[in-house]
Amino acid sequence: MTRIRRSSRLVAVLAAGALVLPLLTTVSAAHAHEVDTTTSSWLASDFNAAGIGDLGAANADIDGGGYYLLRSEMAAAGAPANTELTVPGSGLKFTLGGGVSGTADHVRAVGQRIETAHALGSQATGPATKIQLVGMGVNGGQQNVPLTLGLSGGPVQTTFSISDWCSSAPQYSDTLFGTHRHRYSGSTQSAAVCGLFATAPISVPAGQKLDYLRLPVNSNVRIFAIASDATTTAAVISGSRHVILTPDAVAGELMGVEVLGVTEQESVRYQWRRNGVVMRGVTGETYRPSGWDTGAAIQVQAAVIRSGFRPATAAPSAAVIVREGQIEVTADPTVSGIVRYGEELAVDPGRYRPANASVAYEWLVNGEAIPGATGATYAPDAATVGHSLSVRVTATAVGYSLHDQIVDVGKVAGRQCAVLQGARVSGASVVGETLTAIPGVYSAPQASSTTTWLRGGTPIAGATTTSYRLTTTDAGKTITARITTVAPGHDPIVELVAVGTVFSAAAAPLPASSPSVKTIKIKRKPALFHGKKTLKNRAKLKRGTVLKVRKPKVDARSVTYKYTWYRAGRKAAVGQKYRVSPKDNGKRIKVTVIMTATGYKSAKTTISKVIRVS
């Protein structure tokens, strides 16, 4: 028996008197067919296949090859559905099913037990003394087929034989029934003449009652009816049944159905309807409405079946309107990439239920939408540098309320601006002289520089132009130019250029052209290192390796060093360090060191090596 536990969300029992269910869906091992609840055949609850069909409707298949008996020809030959018929010669009575298109109309033998107590046996109004199986063999006649008679005194084994459905005459001791007509495939009539047969009569032993039949495991045996001399009126399901359905239907959430009043011997076949139209294939106790169901009226009808009884109908459920669902986030969206001007960022949209939810994006700077930035990727522009970036991810699905969330990406950094030539200061460090800050050369376009002059490391009030005239206050102090360079979309560069100690006019050092001015003497030449190792000629280095110049040892104090790097004779960088790139492979790398000090002539030295880069 198929049942569902009562949910706390189920409605109260419906009042009796709801409309009668004409057709209901049942699922067998091989086919899904509707149950004809209007039939008068007590075997209909056991039907699990359809062999009587309608022209071109593809709603029946007897032998697995798509062949079927035409419903209209069966009726014309004197074998209509739901009418009491008689087997020629024996006088035994039976009723065929299949009166409604698309319904199951016979039993395919798969070893099942058919209860017969109320129709033929101990609970029948008039028990049977003999029976005949009305049906056919497929894929050839079926001879000496085993059959178990479940008698009141215990089971008894017997056999039966039944001819192939397309035999023109009985193959065994069975009887050709008066329904022999053509068989059909699709809309095509076959030359074969096919129909039903009745087995030889099977007697019920005197004093015994036939309470069940155990069919063989032989799907080539098909039984459309069981003829007998019994009075079968007791094989009727009594009492009322009511279908109750989850009262609150929401898109994406499971709905449950239950039929009240069902006994342990009964089972239920469900039919779900959307706005009154049958939902094909939806036959279970539960259903999860999709977004397309939102606003639709869902109703469930049901048939109650019991082996050996005519199917009964249950009062249908009340219709429930499906409400809009809520999109569920099963994995949050994320953003990958470097949050820097010009670097592409990419959104992983995350995961949602329903899985077919579509996703839209909107990039935000400081919480405001960026015009045109609605893709899954975005490269911050110069205007976003220094500002907070985020992205709004909006998930939508038909029949669901939208869901959006904002993913914080972070503050946008500028690009790294390379110093191609460092800033410098011209002028003598003597009271009364004017110093001039000269910006360097930089990789960023539209770079602009500002200058702040420092005395002993402290900004000088009002000294924020490129020129500064030294005063007596500066005598004996160290003056430095702080040159700040900015460019759109780039991080600022701050360079400190030390001028040195300022002399008073009387104590100023002699001009460099004076014969008495000393020349800086180099006591130890500079050297190139990578890490802690001295760089050797033709050394093999990895890309990204940093080379560093060890300062030369000189005899002067307060010396200023200026480093310039060259690749194959062309200027490549400035500064004490240099990062190796693939362009350096096989090239001679030269660095020039210029040393200056107050009261000395400047000195220059050079060191070079050929390097290989892997």
Secondary structure as GFF3:
##gff-version 3
##sequence-region A 1 614
A	DSSP	beta_strand	23	27	.	.	.	ID=ss1
A	DSSP	beta_strand	32	36	.	.	.	ID=ss2
A	DSSP	three_ten_helix	44	46	.	.	.	ID=ss3
A	DSSP	beta_strand	52	53	.	.	.	ID=ss4
A	DSSP	beta_strand	67	70	.	.	.	ID=ss5
A	DSSP	alpha_helix	71	76	.	.	.	ID=ss6
A	DSSP	beta_strand	84	86	.	.	.	ID=ss7
A	DSSP	beta_strand	93	95	.	.	.	ID=ss8
A	DSSP	beta_strand	107	110	.	.	.	ID=ss9
A	DSSP	beta_strand	113	115	.	.	.	ID=ss10
A	DSSP	beta_strand	130	137	.	.	.	ID=ss11
A	DSSP	beta_strand	142	151	.	.	.	ID=ss12
A	DSSP	beta_strand	154	162	.	.	.	ID=ss13
A	DSSP	beta_strand	175	176	.	.	.	ID=ss14
A	DSSP	beta_strand	181	185	.	.	.	ID=ss15
A	DSSP	beta_strand	188	194	.	.	.	ID=ss16
A	DSSP	beta_strand	197	198	.	.	.	ID=ss17
A	DSSP	beta_strand	202	203	.	.	.	ID=ss18
A	DSSP	beta_strand	210	214	.	.	.	ID=ss19
A	DSSP	beta_strand	217	228	.	.	.	ID=ss20
A	DSSP	beta_strand	242	245	.	.	.	ID=ss21
A	DSSP	beta_strand	249	250	.	.	.	ID=ss22
A	DSSP	beta_strand	255	260	.	.	.	ID=ss23
A	DSSP	beta_strand	267	274	.	.	.	ID=ss24
A	DSSP	beta_strand	277	278	.	.	.	ID=ss25
A	DSSP	beta_strand	286	287	.	.	.	ID=ss26
A	DSSP	three_ten_helix	291	293	.	.	.	ID=ss27
A	DSSP	beta_strand	297	305	.	.	.	ID=ss28
A	DSSP	beta_strand	312	314	.	.	.	ID=ss29
A	DSSP	beta_strand	320	323	.	.	.	ID=ss30
A	DSSP	beta_strand	325	326	.	.	.	ID=ss31
A	DSSP	beta_strand	328	331	.	.	.	ID=ss32
A	DSSP	beta_strand	334	336	.	.	.	ID=ss33
A	DSSP	beta_strand	345	348	.	.	.	ID=ss34
A	DSSP	beta_strand	351	353	.	.	.	ID=ss35
A	DSSP	beta_strand	358	365	.	.	.	ID=ss36
A	DSSP	beta_strand	368	369	.	.	.	ID=ss37
A	DSSP	beta_strand	377	378	.	.	.	ID=ss38
A	DSSP	three_ten_helix	382	384	.	.	.	ID=ss39
A	DSSP	beta_strand	388	396	.	.	.	ID=ss40
A	DSSP	beta_strand	400	401	.	.	.	ID=ss41
A	DSSP	beta_strand	403	411	.	.	.	ID=ss42
A	DSSP	beta_strand	419	421	.	.	.	ID=ss43
A	DSSP	beta_strand	424	426	.	.	.	ID=ss44
A	DSSP	beta_strand	434	438	.	.	.	ID=ss45
A	DSSP	beta_strand	441	442	.	.	.	ID=ss46
A	DSSP	beta_strand	448	455	.	.	.	ID=ss47
A	DSSP	beta_strand	458	459	.	.	.	ID=ss48
A	DSSP	beta_strand	467	469	.	.	.	ID=ss49
A	DSSP	three_ten_helix	472	474	.	.	.	ID=ss50
A	DSSP	beta_strand	478	486	.	.	.	ID=ss51
A	DSSP	beta_strand	493	501	.	.	.	ID=ss52
A	DSSP	beta_strand	518	519	.	.	.	ID=ss53
A	DSSP	beta_strand	522	524	.	.	.	ID=ss54
A	DSSP	beta_strand	527	530	.	.	.	ID=ss55
A	DSSP	beta_strand	533	534	.	.	.	ID=ss56
A	DSSP	beta_strand	539	541	.	.	.	ID=ss57
A	DSSP	beta_strand	546	550	.	.	.	ID=ss58
A	DSSP	beta_strand	553	554	.	.	.	ID=ss59
A	DSSP	beta_strand	560	567	.	.	.	ID=ss60
A	DSSP	beta_strand	570	574	.	.	.	ID=ss61
A	DSSP	beta_strand	577	579	.	.	.	ID=ss62
A	DSSP	three_ten_helix	582	584	.	.	.	ID=ss63
A	DSSP	beta_strand	588	596	.	.	.	ID=ss64
A	DSSP	beta_strand	600	601	.	.	.	ID=ss65
A	DSSP	beta_strand	603	613	.	.	.	ID=ss66
###
